[in-house]
Amino acid sequence: MKIDGKPHRTIWQDGDGAVRIIDQTQLPHRFETVVLADLGDAAHAIAAMLVRGAPLIGATAAYGMALAMRDDPSDAALKAAHDTLLATRPTAVNLRWALDDMTARLSVLAPPARTDAAFARAAAVCDEDVAINGAIGDHGLGLLRAIHERKGGTLNILTHCNAGWLATVDIGTATAPIYRAHDAGIPVHVWVDETRPRNQGAALTAWELGRHGVPHTVIVDNAGGHLMQRGRVDLCFVGTDRTTASGDVCNKIGTYLKALAAHDNGVPFYVCLPSPTIDWSLSDGAAIPIEERSGEEVSHIAGLTEAGEVMRVLLPPQGSPVANPAFDVTPARLVTGLITERGIAPATAEGLAAMFPEFARAA
């Protein structure tokens, strides 16, 4: 993607070897990059959500392992890096996938060879993510083109949270078909859920869509059902942090409510699904661990004052208890289809197994 005409990924390694990320906690009002100097920096970036989104969490974890090997390539350090990073976020399965992949590849090498191999593999993880998301965009483009040819006019797409470029290494999952369609000249308009409590829709999705020139409108989280009732939503595109082998989808809190509204109003509800986000070990979404984050994400909010100052303020009465479950699970029965890098699969065990037979057999 481009920022002010300059191509950017969300994580990259400079020519001098420094690993850099975009600090997403500063968006949309400030664009700042941060250097990840060591394992601790990578773990902090994931836990404090300087980076977020399942694919980007996995890529950052891979670089975290590489940074750990640069400091100490021993077996003990390899295990410690794996365990440290795994503890940062419990829900997104890409984290475990990336860490297990790195560990398997590095553990068979002699320690002196691990550092270069780790950085090479981390770079490959990033490139693979870009390729996967590009393919999701291509398959989703075919879907949008068919709907546009049938309907005509502007396609109105509702999103939830940020499953865009900022949640991946590049192009995004749920936004990939939207960017492909916009660039192909298909008129699209995106209803952007603000997505409380962290406002990733209002702060991140709206920011990146605006920078790319995609027409969009920010709405409060509870407006989606109303818009569907009025016929103002043609389809929904969301991402996922973990999807079971049977098609249950775990995504940002509030996704389930959007799927219910879509089902009640006959609005197609698609999940854009990179294969590393499938947890082949689970068949029931109820078994997915749901991260409980700090209540301060709900009780406090940051915004830009008229004077140009970013200020954080308290919303509820001081001392009111706050709960903050970060994700919910949408049952497969509410999902119209899973847009993967290999095509669009039914949200069923049989659909996923047919699309990814090698993984289904291994499970």
MOJOKA-V948652 format. One line per field, one symbol per residue. phi: phi as a letter, one per 30 degrees, with the letter a starting at -180 (. if undefined). burial: # if it has 9 or more other ideal C-beta (glycine too) atoms within 8 Angstrom, else .. A space follows every 10 residues. Layout:
phi: ???
burial: ???
This chain:
phi: .cbhicdbcd bacdddjdcb bddddcdcdb cbcbdcdaed ddddddddid cajeddeddd dddddddddd dadddddddd deddddddbd cddeddeddd ddddddddcd edcddddddd ddddeddddd dddddedddd dddddddddd ciiddccccb ibccedcbda ijcddedddd deddiddbbc dcedidcchd dddcdddddd dcideabdbd eddededded icbdacbbca cabddcjdbc beejdedddd ddddcicebc ccbdedddcd dccbdddddc dccedddcdb bcacdddicd bcbdcdeejd dbcbddbbcc dedccdacdc dckccddbdd dddddbdddd ddd
burial: ##......## #.#.....## ####..#... ...#.#.##. ######..## ########## ########## ..#...#### ##.###.##. #####.#### ###.##..#. ...##.###. ###.##..## ########## #.###.##.. ....###### ########## ########## ##...##### #####...## ########## ##.#.#..#. #.###.##.. ..######## ########## ##.####### ###.#.#### ########## .#..#..#.# #...#.#### .........# .......... .#.####### .#.##.#### #..##.###. ###.##..## ...
